[in-house]
């Protein structure tokens, strides 16, 4: 299949810094809809307060809504639903939490989202579990979210729906609220059509997404996969020159918008005295001249076992580096009740134990394994203290850890080794790219990174850092929302013109 770029679809529109300087009074109200909210309800006796959670893409929207106001619609996660929207004064926006019962959570979230759509989107069909009852609950929950949006979203708003949990919601909202610009951002990959076609409800999912005026993906290749699915599965009319899909009576624009990070925040954090001191303590504790870092959720898409096998191969063929190189492996607990994840945890524990048993000597342990959730400060200290990041996802929508690691080295004194199957690899081409399935290649890349001259290391990292700085979170959101407004206005104009004739 031709690449998205080869099909001459232009990339997302150029960023206009004037968008950032708009005041809230001049902008429509932003309504974000997602499966999970970046807050939690903390109850103290008969009183309750809202507290932001840390990390993830939610931080993006906390900043956006906190600055300009707006509304967030999300699953309550067992907390008391707040309907109508409850003000969150210290957050700066309103909140509407949707209650889901035990069966909905089990079948919609744990079933369809985690056991079907997640592995499917990551091209891991062997991990997929398709169940008609789960799909029925997925439909029902998407209807519940759509009904909430139709009821509580004020006129003059923009609705920005996040990720694969709510793929049917755009069309359901569109049927009720033709006055709303609707955008969708897909935070995971979109698989090649040959794999996507195994999904039993493949047409309905695409139709749901095409209820949006704008559909965004991280990379041109994911965008091309989606456009081809629309063309071959739905028989939709696809204009490859500008990423437009015409289906039934509507038109959707489909474009890549690579997700950025708050680079300034990570730069300043890594440069702060407390983080520098903590980074030095980490290095002293490891007593190793070269620190290699891997950070992921414990998920079978992240290539953690493959990373360990590559590091083991490095130790096998490079005995001169024993006692000089330590791998710090940080694995964040994830979906701990699902069998696939329980099995993976056991495999990782066993692999770490084997490598440590084989190679430890004279007080040196080759792997420091942390199975825990770290705070942003703790994570930044590990970023700043490491010499090399080794990130080997088998498939990844973007991989923000790669960008955070780059931003945490303002002195350009580190090396990034990155899987060629991470979305970020299409953007961060100055990294040392590697096939995560090839343990020999991982071992060779590790040696190349260790032996790289300071000058070459600085040159490569400087280019990477400039890319990360130029594509900030603010730029990403501004580009997406600016394009959404234009697409909605264009569609409204075409509809009015057709009605006049």
Buried (B, 14 or more C-beta within 10 A) or exposed (E): EEEBBEBEBEBBEEBEEEBEEEEEEEBBBBBBBBBBBBBBBEEEEEEEEBEBEBBBBBBBBBBBBBBBBBBBBBBBBEBEBBBEBBEBEEBBBBBBBBBBEEEBBBBBBBBBBBBBBBBBBBBBEEBBEBBEEBBEBBBBBBEBBBBBBBEBBEEEBBBBBBBBBBBBBBBBBBEBBEEBBBBBBBBBBBBBBEBBEEBEBBEBBBBBBBBBBBBBBBBBBBBBBBBBBBBBBBEBEBBBEEBBBBBEEBBBBBBBBBBBBBBEBBBBBBBBEEBBEBBEEBBEEBEBEBBBBBBBBBBBBBBBBBBBBBBBBBBEEBEEBBBEBBBBBBBBEBBEEBEBBEEBBEBBEEBBEEBBEEBBEEEBBBBBBBBEBBEBEBBBBBBBBBBBBBBBBBBBBBBBBBBBBBBBBBEBEBBBBBBBBBBBBBBBBBBBBBBBBBBEBBBBBBBBBBEBEEEEBBBBBEBBBEBBBEBBBBBBBBBBBBBBBBBBEBBBEEBEEEEEE
